[in-house]
Amino acid sequence: MSFSKFLTRSTTSVRTDTFRHPANRMCTAINRCLRPAINHAQQRGGLPITMLRHSPSLMRYEAKSLKHSREQHAGFREQEAIRSREQQAVSFQHFENQPNCYREQQAQSREQETLGSQKQQVTLRSQKQLARSLERFEG
């Protein structure tokens, strides 16, 4: 059995090539179960799925393997989503902290400015005192 890229043209062709017409394709329970898996595989791209014999065990095996790959992919997507959510949370926290950091820096710079101005005032006072003492000493 071979499934082409377009499901409307998917046919069940046996070696005799008599069942080429899409109306003659098998409509069994297994086929119905396989349909979503086949759709998924075709969306993923790659080679078309070909099954040479209509053995139910082979079809079940194909369905299981496709389902397994689908589940793995879903798990991977879940992990990616969790990771991206954590990253967003971290970046949002950083964004939230930015104003606080800015405020802290501003406060520190103000403190340094006030300390600097106090030091300047002290040095001015000491210079004035020195000038007075020099005047007294000279005078």
Secondary structure, DSSP 8 states (H G I E B T S, - for coil): -B--SSGGG-B---TT----SGGGS---HHHHHHHHHHHHHHHH-SS--B-SS--HHHHHHHHHHHHHHHHHHHHHHHHHHHHHHHHHHHHHHHHHHHHHHHHHHHHHHHHHHHHHHHHHHHHHHHHHHHHHHHHHHH-
